[in-house]
Amino acid sequence: MPRYTRPANSEYAEDPIKAFGNMMQATIIGYLRKNPAQTRAEIADALEIPKMTVSNGLEKLLDVGLIIADPPRDVAIRGQRVRYTVDDAQVTEMVMRLNQVLGEF
């Protein structure tokens, strides 16, 4: 299997790049920063995208720790409304790390 070239500090940038993932995940983060404590359905309606797409994005964002579920996934009962909020400290750290790699700081 071929090896990929990795510049110095690439590991430092890799986590933020993976965390923000794609435009959908970044859009969900942006929406939740302005509108905390939203359900999956509320996010889908506001962004005019399918609930399943939002659900997939939320799962990825939960996995990397950029959002917080209330109640947490391991406590929520099937059918229970879960509200999502951005973990501002975690998002800020990821943005700072990316900015450092890009030479902004």
C-alpha positions in Angstrom: 0.0 0.0 0.0 1.4 3.4 -0.9 2.4 5.8 1.9 1.2 9.3 1.9 3.5 12.2 2.3 2.9 14.1 5.5 4.4 17.5 6.2 5.6 18.6 9.6 2.8 19.4 12.0 0.3 17.5 9.8 -1.0 15.5 12.8 -1.8 18.7 14.6 -4.0 19.7 11.7 -5.5 16.3 11.0 -7.9 16.3 14.0 -9.5 19.6 13.1 -9.8 18.7 9.4 -11.5 15.4 10.3 -13.6 17.0 13.0 -15.2 19.6 10.8 -15.4 16.9 8.1 -17.4 18.5 5.4 -19.7 21.4 4.5 -22.7 19.7 6.1 -21.0 19.2 9.5 -19.6 22.7 9.4 -23.1 24.1 8.6 -24.6 22.1 11.5 -21.9 23.5 13.9 -22.6 27.1 12.6 -26.4 26.6 13.0 -26.1 25.2 16.5 -23.7 28.0 17.6 -26.4 30.5 16.8 -29.3 28.2 17.9 -28.3 26.0 20.8 -30.3 23.1 22.2 -32.0 22.0 19.0 -33.4 18.6 18.1 -32.4 16.7 15.0 -35.8 17.6 13.4 -35.4 21.3 14.2 -32.0 21.3 12.6 -33.2 19.5 9.5 -36.2 21.9 9.1 -34.0 25.0 9.6 -31.3 23.9 7.2 -33.9 22.3 4.8 -32.0 19.0 4.6 -33.2 15.4 5.3 -33.3 14.3 8.9 -31.1 11.3 8.1 -28.4 13.6 6.7 -28.5 15.6 9.9 -28.5 12.5 12.0 -25.3 11.2 10.2 -23.6 14.6 10.6 -24.6 14.8 14.3 -23.2 11.3 15.0 -19.9 12.2 13.4 -19.8 15.5 15.4 -20.6 13.7 18.6 -17.8 11.1 17.9 -15.2 13.9 17.6 -16.6 15.8 20.6 -17.6 19.0 18.9 -21.2 18.8 20.0 -23.0 17.7 23.2 -26.2 15.7 23.3 -28.7 16.2 26.1 -29.5 13.6 27.2 -26.2 11.8 26.2 -26.4 9.0 23.6 -25.8 6.3 26.2 -28.6 7.5 28.4 -31.2 8.5 25.8 -34.2 6.2 25.4 -35.4 5.4 21.9 -37.9 8.0 20.7 -36.7 10.5 23.3 -36.0 14.0 22.0 -32.3 14.7 22.2 -31.1 18.3 22.1 -27.8 19.2 20.6 -25.4 22.0 21.6 -22.0 23.0 20.4 -19.1 22.4 22.7 -17.7 25.9 22.1 -14.4 25.2 23.9 -13.7 22.2 21.7 -14.7 24.0 18.5 -12.5 27.0 19.4 -9.5 24.7 20.1 -9.9 22.9 16.7 -10.2 26.3 14.9 -7.1 27.6 16.7 -5.1 24.4 15.8 -6.1 24.8 12.1 -5.3 28.5 12.1 -1.8 27.7 13.6 -1.1 25.2 10.8 -2.3 27.7 8.2 0.0 30.3 9.6 -2.7 32.6 10.9 -1.2 32.6 14.4 
